[in-house]
Amino acid sequence: MTIWWYLTRSTGIVATVLAVGSIVWGTRFSARATGTRLGPNWWLDLHNWLGGLALAFTVAHVVFSVVDSDSGLRVIDALIPGQAKDATTAVSVGVVALYALVLVVVTSWPRKRFGRRVWRAIHLLSLPAIVLVGVHTFQMGSDAPSTTLRVVTVGLVAVMLYPLGLRLFGLRRS
């Protein structure tokens, strides 16, 4: 195992944790469940910052994967779904998740240029994207059989589903 292997795995894991954090804070912010101690702008900035960091770590994950000669991944494999010779489904799912994350993060800054419905539909892509990240992790990741990774994944899912459930429940109530 080379340094690239460690960098690839660590940036992927950190990107996932940051993406889940962004989803959690975005859900809390949109439900107006952030309390009164800090202003809404602070929560929105935190949500955007976590999303931007998740994208940066995801790009680093892709770059390290390509640089790692043991992975056998080419630039075209990392950018076009279905191009990889080995583990095509896993790589393709990761590429689609990357594009969904890019779309969600990049459209966050010029939000007012989109209609509310269009922006919201694009932004909700973060939920299927994080599911695709999980599929990518368990199909491609060499750490997939690890009990630690499974426990962390279950914890991340729980952390994400709780505020999402509260948000959906809050929508049904109103």
Z-matrix of the N, CA and C atoms (Angstrom, degrees):
N
C 1 1.452
C 2 1.524 1 109.17
N 3 1.319 2 114.80 1 131.00
C 4 1.455 3 120.51 2 -177.56
C 5 1.522 4 110.19 3 -100.74
N 6 1.310 5 114.92 4 174.28
C 7 1.464 6 120.29 5 176.99
C 8 1.522 7 110.68 6 -60.99
N 9 1.339 8 117.02 7 -32.03
C 10 1.473 9 120.55 8 179.72
C 11 1.521 10 111.01 9 -65.47
N 12 1.322 11 116.70 10 -35.73
C 13 1.460 12 120.67 11 177.79
C 14 1.526 13 109.77 12 -61.67
N 15 1.331 14 116.33 13 -46.89
C 16 1.464 15 120.76 14 179.61
C 17 1.529 16 111.16 15 -64.90
N 18 1.326 17 116.86 16 -41.39
C 19 1.465 18 120.05 17 179.78
C 20 1.531 19 111.15 18 -66.15
N 21 1.316 20 116.34 19 -39.70
C 22 1.464 21 119.87 20 178.77
C 23 1.521 22 110.62 21 -61.89
N 24 1.314 23 116.98 22 -49.98
C 25 1.466 24 120.71 23 -178.54
C 26 1.521 25 111.59 24 -65.08
N 27 1.313 26 116.89 25 -45.81
C 28 1.468 27 119.23 26 -175.92
C 29 1.524 28 112.08 27 -66.72
N 30 1.333 29 117.83 28 -40.90
C 31 1.467 30 118.47 29 179.36
C 32 1.525 31 110.98 30 -68.24
N 33 1.331 32 117.26 31 -33.68
C 34 1.463 33 119.97 32 176.48
C 35 1.514 34 111.76 33 -65.19
N 36 1.325 35 116.41 34 -43.45
C 37 1.466 36 120.52 35 179.90
C 38 1.527 37 110.85 36 -66.74
N 39 1.325 38 116.79 37 -44.77
C 40 1.467 39 120.38 38 179.67
C 41 1.534 40 110.14 39 -63.78
N 42 1.326 41 117.45 40 -41.38
C 43 1.469 42 120.82 41 178.09
C 44 1.524 43 110.99 42 -59.98
N 45 1.322 44 116.50 43 -40.34
C 46 1.469 45 120.62 44 179.63
C 47 1.523 46 111.04 45 -65.60
N 48 1.320 47 116.66 46 -45.47
C 49 1.470 48 120.60 47 179.20
C 50 1.529 49 110.23 48 -61.70
N 51 1.328 50 117.23 49 -42.47
C 52 1.466 51 120.68 50 178.72
C 53 1.528 52 112.01 51 -65.59
N 54 1.326 53 117.02 52 -39.34
C 55 1.466 54 120.36 53 178.65
C 56 1.522 55 110.83 54 -64.75
N 57 1.328 56 116.38 55 -42.64
C 58 1.465 57 119.78 56 177.26
C 59 1.528 58 109.78 57 -63.58
N 60 1.327 59 116.91 58 -42.68
C 61 1.465 60 120.21 59 177.25
C 62 1.517 61 111.88 60 -59.37
N 63 1.310 62 117.05 61 -41.83
C 64 1.458 63 120.87 62 178.51
C 65 1.523 64 111.09 63 -64.15
N 66 1.324 65 116.58 64 -40.82
C 67 1.465 66 119.97 65 178.38
C 68 1.528 67 110.32 66 -64.84
N 69 1.323 68 116.60 67 -42.66
C 70 1.469 69 120.74 68 179.74
C 71 1.523 70 110.47 69 -61.20
N 72 1.336 71 117.29 70 -49.29
C 73 1.464 72 119.56 71 -177.96
C 74 1.520 73 111.51 72 -69.66
N 75 1.324 74 117.12 73 -34.92
C 76 1.461 75 119.77 74 176.59
C 77 1.519 76 111.73 75 -64.90
N 78 1.322 77 116.19 76 -39.13
C 79 1.461 78 120.71 77 178.86
C 80 1.522 79 110.45 78 -66.69
N 81 1.311 80 116.35 79 -44.77
C 82 1.472 81 120.41 80 178.39
C 83 1.521 82 110.79 81 -63.36
N 84 1.336 83 116.46 82 -41.93
C 85 1.457 84 120.87 83 -179.60
C 86 1.526 85 110.85 84 -64.37
N 87 1.339 86 116.40 85 -45.65
C 88 1.464 87 119.30 86 -177.65
C 89 1.528 88 112.10 87 -68.07
N 90 1.321 89 116.80 88 -25.71
C 91 1.467 90 120.73 89 177.29
C 92 1.525 91 111.61 90 -86.42
N 93 1.320 92 115.62 91 -1.87
C 94 1.463 93 122.24 92 -177.01
C 95 1.524 94 111.21 93 56.64
N 96 1.354 95 114.44 94 41.10
C 97 1.464 96 121.62 95 -178.43
C 98 1.516 97 110.05 96 -109.43
N 99 1.320 98 116.59 97 38.59
C 100 1.463 99 120.28 98 -175.47
C 101 1.515 100 112.80 99 -103.41
N 102 1.313 101 117.64 100 -3.21
C 103 1.455 102 120.04 101 -179.30
C 104 1.513 103 111.29 102 83.25
N 105 1.325 104 115.65 103 -175.41
C 106 1.462 105 120.61 104 -176.57
C 107 1.519 106 112.78 105 -111.00
N 108 1.307 107 116.92 106 -4.98
C 109 1.461 108 120.13 107 -175.56
C 110 1.525 109 112.50 108 -65.77
N 111 1.334 110 116.31 109 -43.25
C 112 1.452 111 121.66 110 178.41
C 113 1.519 112 108.82 111 -114.57
N 114 1.330 113 116.05 112 143.69
C 115 1.450 114 120.25 113 -176.61
C 116 1.526 115 113.20 114 -71.56
N 117 1.320 116 116.77 115 161.77
C 118 1.464 117 121.33 116 179.74
C 119 1.534 118 113.09 117 -58.67
N 120 1.321 119 117.03 118 -34.36
C 121 1.461 120 119.52 119 179.43
C 122 1.526 121 111.64 120 -62.36
N 123 1.336 122 116.37 121 -37.17
C 124 1.455 123 120.34 122 179.46
C 125 1.520 124 109.96 123 -63.73
N 126 1.329 125 117.40 124 -44.38
C 127 1.467 126 121.83 125 -179.56
C 128 1.525 127 111.35 126 -66.25
N 129 1.329 128 115.99 127 -40.41
C 130 1.468 129 119.44 128 178.15
C 131 1.527 130 110.49 129 -65.76
N 132 1.319 131 116.84 130 -40.98
C 133 1.469 132 119.94 131 177.27
C 134 1.529 133 111.22 132 -63.31
N 135 1.332 134 117.07 133 -40.93
C 136 1.464 135 120.54 134 177.73
C 137 1.531 136 110.43 135 -62.00
N 138 1.312 137 116.47 136 -45.28
C 139 1.465 138 121.80 137 178.57
C 140 1.534 139 110.34 138 -59.56
N 141 1.314 140 116.85 139 -48.12
C 142 1.473 141 120.78 140 179.83
C 143 1.529 142 111.76 141 -65.13
N 144 1.319 143 116.75 142 -39.06
C 145 1.462 144 121.31 143 -179.56
C 146 1.524 145 110.42 144 -65.04
N 147 1.334 146 116.62 145 -44.66
C 148 1.465 147 120.05 146 178.38
C 149 1.534 148 111.03 147 -63.25
N 150 1.327 149 117.11 148 -41.00
C 151 1.459 150 120.79 149 177.55
C 152 1.516 151 112.14 150 -63.68
N 153 1.328 152 116.47 151 -42.49
C 154 1.472 153 120.65 152 177.63
C 155 1.516 154 112.08 153 -64.34
N 156 1.333 155 116.66 154 -41.86
C 157 1.465 156 120.26 155 177.04
C 158 1.528 157 111.03 156 -65.44
N 159 1.328 158 117.26 157 -38.55
C 160 1.467 159 120.64 158 177.40
C 161 1.524 160 109.88 159 -60.50
N 162 1.323 161 116.78 160 -42.45
C 163 1.466 162 120.31 161 178.01
C 164 1.524 163 110.96 162 -64.95
N 165 1.333 164 117.52 163 -42.94
C 166 1.467 165 120.86 164 179.68
C 167 1.537 166 110.95 165 -61.52
N 168 1.320 167 117.25 166 -44.27
C 169 1.462 168 120.02 167 179.05
C 170 1.530 169 111.56 168 -69.22
N 171 1.324 170 117.06 169 -31.55
C 172 1.466 171 120.04 170 176.48
C 173 1.525 172 110.28 171 -66.92
N 174 1.312 173 117.12 172 -43.20
C 175 1.470 174 120.63 173 177.12
C 176 1.532 175 109.58 174 -62.56
N 177 1.325 176 117.20 175 -41.99
C 178 1.469 177 120.29 176 176.97
C 179 1.527 178 110.23 177 -61.93
N 180 1.327 179 117.53 178 -39.40
C 181 1.469 180 122.49 179 178.02
C 182 1.531 181 110.01 180 -59.70
N 183 1.312 182 116.55 181 -44.83
C 184 1.471 183 120.85 182 179.93
C 185 1.529 184 110.26 183 -66.20
N 186 1.317 185 117.14 184 -44.76
C 187 1.472 186 120.86 185 -179.97
C 188 1.526 187 110.53 186 -61.39
N 189 1.320 188 117.52 187 -47.05
C 190 1.470 189 120.22 188 179.84
C 191 1.526 190 111.53 189 -64.21
N 192 1.334 191 116.78 190 -34.71
C 193 1.461 192 120.01 191 177.33
C 194 1.519 193 111.52 192 -64.03
N 195 1.315 194 116.63 193 -39.50
C 196 1.468 195 120.97 194 179.39
C 197 1.525 196 110.59 195 -72.06
N 198 1.333 197 116.99 196 -39.58
C 199 1.463 198 121.31 197 -178.76
C 200 1.528 199 111.14 198 -68.22
N 201 1.325 200 117.51 199 -31.78
C 202 1.462 201 121.87 200 179.99
C 203 1.526 202 109.61 201 -67.00
N 204 1.317 203 116.49 202 109.53
C 205 1.468 204 120.65 203 -177.25
C 206 1.526 205 111.69 204 -67.07
N 207 1.328 206 117.71 205 -24.75
C 208 1.465 207 120.72 206 178.96
C 209 1.527 208 112.81 207 -72.00
N 210 1.333 209 117.15 208 -21.59
C 211 1.467 210 119.68 209 -177.65
C 212 1.530 211 111.86 210 -75.32
N 213 1.316 212 116.72 211 -27.83
C 214 1.456 213 120.24 212 -178.97
C 215 1.520 214 113.06 213 72.16
N 216 1.315 215 117.00 214 13.33
C 217 1.458 216 121.76 215 -178.25
C 218 1.522 217 109.87 216 -88.28
N 219 1.320 218 115.70 217 131.96
C 220 1.463 219 121.06 218 176.55
C 221 1.520 220 108.83 219 -100.73
N 222 1.331 221 116.67 220 166.32
C 223 1.465 222 121.31 221 179.35
C 224 1.525 223 109.95 222 -58.16
N 225 1.324 224 116.98 223 -44.27
C 226 1.464 225 120.48 224 -179.18
C 227 1.526 226 111.51 225 -62.91
N 228 1.336 227 117.25 226 -33.67
C 229 1.472 228 121.63 227 177.48
C 230 1.526 229 110.66 228 -64.52
N 231 1.324 230 115.44 229 -36.03
C 232 1.465 231 120.91 230 -176.85
C 233 1.523 232 112.58 231 -80.58
N 234 1.322 233 117.35 232 -12.96
C 235 1.462 234 120.35 233 -176.63
C 236 1.523 235 114.69 234 -112.55
N 237 1.330 236 117.78 235 -22.76
C 238 1.459 237 120.78 236 -177.76
C 239 1.521 238 109.17 237 -123.89
N 240 1.333 239 117.37 238 118.52
C 241 1.470 240 119.80 239 179.88
C 242 1.528 241 111.46 240 -60.76
N 243 1.319 242 116.00 241 140.81
C 244 1.456 243 121.38 242 176.51
C 245 1.512 244 114.99 243 87.50
N 246 1.326 245 118.85 244 4.84
C 247 1.457 246 121.72 245 -177.72
C 248 1.524 247 113.76 246 -91.46
N 249 1.318 248 116.95 247 -24.76
C 250 1.467 249 120.70 248 -175.10
C 251 1.521 250 110.94 249 -67.53
N 252 1.333 251 115.87 250 139.68
C 253 1.467 252 121.19 251 179.79
C 254 1.525 253 111.33 252 -73.24
N 255 1.320 254 116.39 253 -43.18
C 256 1.468 255 121.75 254 -179.46
C 257 1.524 256 109.47 255 -107.80
N 258 1.311 257 115.90 256 145.69
C 259 1.470 258 122.16 257 176.15
C 260 1.525 259 111.30 258 54.53
N 261 1.316 260 116.65 259 44.81
C 262 1.463 261 121.91 260 -175.30
C 263 1.518 262 112.50 261 -55.11
N 264 1.320 263 117.50 262 -46.28
C 265 1.458 264 120.00 263 -177.70
C 266 1.520 265 111.07 264 -62.79
N 267 1.308 266 117.11 265 -45.72
C 268 1.463 267 120.71 266 -178.03
C 269 1.522 268 111.58 267 -63.43
N 270 1.317 269 116.59 268 -44.72
C 271 1.467 270 120.22 269 179.71
C 272 1.521 271 109.80 270 -67.20
N 273 1.325 272 117.31 271 -42.80
C 274 1.464 273 121.29 272 -179.43
C 275 1.527 274 111.41 273 -61.50
N 276 1.311 275 116.32 274 -41.95
C 277 1.469 276 120.35 275 177.80
C 278 1.528 277 109.71 276 -62.30
N 279 1.327 278 117.36 277 -41.44
C 280 1.461 279 121.11 278 177.37
C 281 1.518 280 112.19 279 -63.65
N 282 1.316 281 117.50 280 -39.51
C 283 1.468 282 121.41 281 179.20
C 284 1.532 283 110.15 282 -65.47
N 285 1.321 284 116.94 283 -43.96
C 286 1.467 285 120.48 284 178.75
C 287 1.533 286 109.90 285 -63.43
N 288 1.320 287 117.68 286 -41.16
C 289 1.473 288 121.23 287 176.92
C 290 1.525 289 110.60 288 -62.12
N 291 1.339 290 116.41 289 -39.92
C 292 1.469 291 120.57 290 177.37
C 293 1.519 292 110.54 291 -59.66
N 294 1.321 293 117.30 292 -48.29
C 295 1.464 294 120.25 293 -179.13
C 296 1.529 295 111.68 294 -64.16
N 297 1.310 296 117.56 295 -38.35
C 298 1.465 297 120.06 296 177.65
C 299 1.529 298 110.15 297 -63.96
N 300 1.332 299 116.84 298 -42.96
C 301 1.462 300 120.59 299 178.87
C 302 1.528 301 111.15 300 -64.09
N 303 1.322 302 116.68 301 -43.01
C 304 1.467 303 120.32 302 177.68
C 305 1.527 304 109.71 303 -59.10
N 306 1.322 305 116.98 304 -46.40
C 307 1.459 306 121.58 305 -178.84
C 308 1.526 307 111.62 306 -61.04
N 309 1.320 308 116.51 307 -44.15
C 310 1.466 309 120.57 308 -179.46
C 311 1.523 310 110.82 309 -64.80
N 312 1.330 311 117.30 310 -47.10
C 313 1.466 312 120.54 311 -175.27
C 314 1.525 313 111.38 312 -71.18
N 315 1.322 314 116.95 313 -44.70
C 316 1.472 315 120.12 314 -176.10
C 317 1.526 316 111.66 315 -67.30
N 318 1.330 317 117.96 316 -32.89
C 319 1.465 318 119.44 317 179.21
C 320 1.527 319 112.95 318 -81.97
N 321 1.319 320 117.62 319 -2.95
C 322 1.459 321 120.00 320 179.37
C 323 1.520 322 112.17 321 -74.14
N 324 1.318 323 116.29 322 -35.57
C 325 1.464 324 118.33 323 -176.03
C 326 1.531 325 112.51 324 -74.33
N 327 1.326 326 120.86 325 -45.96
C 328 1.465 327 118.89 326 176.87
C 329 1.537 328 111.34 327 -90.87
N 330 1.298 329 116.81 328 41.98
C 331 1.466 330 123.00 329 -173.27
C 332 1.522 331 112.90 330 -52.62
N 333 1.307 332 117.38 331 -39.53
C 334 1.460 333 120.96 332 -174.96
C 335 1.529 334 112.81 333 -71.33
N 336 1.325 335 117.54 334 -12.76
C 337 1.472 336 120.40 335 178.24
C 338 1.526 337 111.61 336 -78.95
N 339 1.308 338 117.09 337 -15.14
C 340 1.456 339 122.39 338 179.09
C 341 1.517 340 108.84 339 -102.24
N 342 1.319 341 116.69 340 154.01
C 343 1.455 342 119.24 341 170.19
C 344 1.523 343 108.49 342 -68.52
N 345 1.304 344 117.24 343 156.12
C 346 1.469 345 120.74 344 -177.35
C 347 1.529 346 112.22 345 -58.43
N 348 1.332 347 117.29 346 -43.09
C 349 1.463 348 120.73 347 -179.59
C 350 1.520 349 111.46 348 -65.21
N 351 1.322 350 117.51 349 -42.54
C 352 1.469 351 120.93 350 -179.48
C 353 1.520 352 109.78 351 -64.98
N 354 1.335 353 115.72 352 -47.59
C 355 1.465 354 119.49 353 -179.63
C 356 1.528 355 110.69 354 -60.79
N 357 1.318 356 116.54 355 -42.74
C 358 1.469 357 120.11 356 -178.88
C 359 1.532 358 111.34 357 -64.93
N 360 1.330 359 116.42 358 -41.59
C 361 1.472 360 120.25 359 178.37
C 362 1.528 361 110.51 360 -61.90
N 363 1.325 362 116.32 361 -42.72
C 364 1.469 363 120.13 362 177.69
C 365 1.521 364 109.75 363 -64.13
N 366 1.322 365 116.43 364 -43.73
C 367 1.462 366 120.78 365 -176.40
C 368 1.527 367 112.18 366 -66.13
N 369 1.311 368 116.79 367 -32.02
C 370 1.465 369 120.25 368 179.03
C 371 1.524 370 112.10 369 -71.31
N 372 1.331 371 117.70 370 -8.82
C 373 1.465 372 120.70 371 173.32
C 374 1.528 373 111.90 372 -63.02
N 375 1.328 374 116.57 373 -17.91
C 376 1.465 375 119.14 374 179.74
C 377 1.528 376 111.38 375 -62.48
N 378 1.312 377 117.99 376 -30.07
C 379 1.471 378 120.08 377 -179.32
C 380 1.531 379 111.81 378 -70.39
N 381 1.347 380 119.70 379 -52.22
C 382 1.467 381 117.04 380 175.28
C 383 1.521 382 112.16 381 -64.68
N 384 1.330 383 117.39 382 -29.32
C 385 1.471 384 120.04 383 178.61
C 386 1.516 385 110.70 384 -62.35
N 387 1.322 386 117.71 385 -42.68
C 388 1.460 387 120.03 386 -178.50
C 389 1.530 388 110.26 387 -70.35
N 390 1.326 389 117.68 388 -30.14
C 391 1.469 390 120.62 389 173.77
C 392 1.530 391 109.31 390 -65.54
N 393 1.331 392 116.46 391 -43.50
C 394 1.468 393 120.64 392 177.82
C 395 1.527 394 111.11 393 -62.45
N 396 1.315 395 116.98 394 -36.08
C 397 1.465 396 120.61 395 176.70
C 398 1.524 397 109.94 396 -61.28
N 399 1.325 398 116.74 397 -42.64
C 400 1.463 399 120.07 398 177.81
C 401 1.519 400 112.11 399 -62.87
N 402 1.331 401 116.31 400 -42.10
C 403 1.465 402 120.43 401 177.68
C 404 1.529 403 109.62 402 -63.26
N 405 1.313 404 116.62 403 -44.16
C 406 1.469 405 121.89 404 178.34
C 407 1.525 406 110.63 405 -59.17
N 408 1.312 407 116.61 406 -43.30
C 409 1.463 408 121.30 407 -178.91
C 410 1.522 409 111.31 408 -61.57
N 411 1.318 410 116.31 409 -47.11
C 412 1.464 411 119.11 410 -174.72
C 413 1.524 412 113.23 411 -80.79
N 414 1.320 413 118.39 412 -17.88
C 415 1.459 414 119.73 413 175.81
C 416 1.519 415 112.44 414 -90.48
N 417 1.313 416 116.50 415 -34.22
C 418 1.463 417 120.82 416 -171.88
C 419 1.516 418 113.14 417 -106.13
N 420 1.304 419 116.31 418 -36.88
C 421 1.452 420 120.17 419 -172.18
C 422 1.516 421 113.76 420 -64.50
N 423 1.310 422 115.65 421 132.82
C 424 1.463 423 119.83 422 178.21
C 425 1.526 424 110.79 423 -72.43
N 426 1.333 425 116.66 424 -13.15
C 427 1.458 426 121.48 425 178.29
C 428 1.520 427 112.00 426 -91.44
N 429 1.332 428 118.71 427 1.15
C 430 1.466 429 122.59 428 -175.39
C 431 1.525 430 113.91 429 -54.06
N 432 1.330 431 119.71 430 -41.17
C 433 1.468 432 118.33 431 -179.79
C 434 1.537 433 113.87 432 -73.55
N 435 1.319 434 117.09 433 -8.57
C 436 1.457 435 121.66 434 -176.55
C 437 1.530 436 111.46 435 -66.34
N 438 1.318 437 115.29 436 132.13
C 439 1.466 438 120.43 437 177.04
C 440 1.522 439 110.71 438 -63.14
N 441 1.306 440 117.08 439 -38.38
C 442 1.464 441 121.27 440 179.82
C 443 1.522 442 110.83 441 -59.76
N 444 1.337 443 116.73 442 -46.86
C 445 1.462 444 119.87 443 179.81
C 446 1.522 445 111.07 444 -63.17
N 447 1.307 446 117.02 445 -38.81
C 448 1.471 447 120.13 446 179.19
C 449 1.528 448 111.33 447 -65.55
N 450 1.324 449 116.67 448 -41.96
C 451 1.468 450 120.59 449 178.95
C 452 1.526 451 110.23 450 -65.52
N 453 1.323 452 116.87 451 -43.75
C 454 1.468 453 120.98 452 178.45
C 455 1.525 454 109.94 453 -62.23
N 456 1.324 455 117.16 454 -41.27
C 457 1.466 456 120.92 455 179.82
C 458 1.522 457 111.38 456 -63.74
N 459 1.317 458 117.01 457 -44.98
C 460 1.467 459 120.57 458 177.56
C 461 1.529 460 109.59 459 -61.58
N 462 1.331 461 117.21 460 -40.51
C 463 1.464 462 120.80 461 177.43
C 464 1.516 463 112.19 462 -62.75
N 465 1.334 464 116.96 463 -43.57
C 466 1.465 465 120.59 464 178.56
C 467 1.524 466 111.33 465 -63.98
N 468 1.318 467 116.49 466 -40.53
C 469 1.467 468 120.02 467 178.22
C 470 1.528 469 109.93 468 -62.60
N 471 1.325 470 116.97 469 -44.02
C 472 1.465 471 120.41 470 179.20
C 473 1.521 472 111.32 471 -63.66
N 474 1.323 473 116.38 472 -43.83
C 475 1.463 474 121.01 473 179.83
C 476 1.532 475 110.33 474 -61.53
N 477 1.331 476 116.73 475 -35.83
C 478 1.458 477 120.58 476 -178.70
C 479 1.528 478 111.67 477 -79.76
N 480 1.324 479 117.96 478 -39.05
C 481 1.460 480 120.53 479 -175.40
C 482 1.524 481 113.36 480 -72.73
N 483 1.318 482 117.53 481 -29.45
C 484 1.457 483 119.61 482 -178.55
C 485 1.535 484 112.13 483 -60.81
N 486 1.345 485 119.88 484 -57.12
C 487 1.467 486 117.91 485 179.15
C 488 1.532 487 112.55 486 -67.50
N 489 1.332 488 116.33 487 -29.79
C 490 1.456 489 119.04 488 176.79
C 491 1.524 490 110.32 489 -64.67
N 492 1.323 491 116.79 490 -42.14
C 493 1.458 492 120.99 491 175.98
C 494 1.520 493 112.09 492 -63.23
N 495 1.329 494 116.44 493 -41.88
C 496 1.465 495 119.76 494 177.07
C 497 1.523 496 110.97 495 -62.35
N 498 1.326 497 115.97 496 -40.27
C 499 1.470 498 120.99 497 179.34
C 500 1.520 499 110.38 498 -64.12
N 501 1.323 500 117.48 499 -46.60
C 502 1.461 501 120.65 500 179.64
C 503 1.524 502 111.38 501 -65.68
N 504 1.345 503 116.83 502 -38.76
C 505 1.453 504 121.11 503 177.09
C 506 1.510 505 110.17 504 -64.11
N 507 1.325 506 116.13 505 -41.29
C 508 1.466 507 121.31 506 178.10
C 509 1.521 508 111.92 507 -62.75
N 510 1.347 509 116.78 508 -36.02
C 511 1.461 510 120.62 509 177.55
C 512 1.529 511 110.90 510 -67.33
N 513 1.336 512 116.11 511 -39.03
C 514 1.452 513 119.82 512 -179.85
C 515 1.525 514 111.50 513 -68.18
N 516 1.315 515 116.29 514 -33.38
C 517 1.465 516 120.41 515 -179.36
C 518 1.503 517 112.62 516 -68.04
N 519 1.346 518 117.20 517 -34.13
C 520 1.461 519 120.53 518 -173.32
C 521 1.490 520 113.87 519 -89.39
